[in-house]
Amino acid sequence: MTERAVERISVEVLRRPFSAIAADFGVHEKTVRRIAKDRVPALTGTRRSSSKSKFDGQDGC
C-alpha cells in the first residue's frame, strides 16, 4: 500500500466507520484498524497510557 493511501486512511478513520473505509480502498477492515492504531494517536495528539485511570473503582471521596 502506498504511503499516500495510508495517510488518507489515517484521516478518514477520524470521520467514518472502518468498514466503509475498507470497502472504499479495497482492503480488509483489519488493515484499516491497524493503520488507525498506528497513526491516529499522532494525528489527534493523544497517546496510549498504561497507567491506571483516575476512575479505578475505589471510592476516594
Summary of the structure (lengths in Angstrom):
residues: 61
radius of gyration: 15.6
end to end distance: 51.6
largest distance: 52.1
contacts: 113
relative contact order: 0.16
helix: 56%
strand: 0%
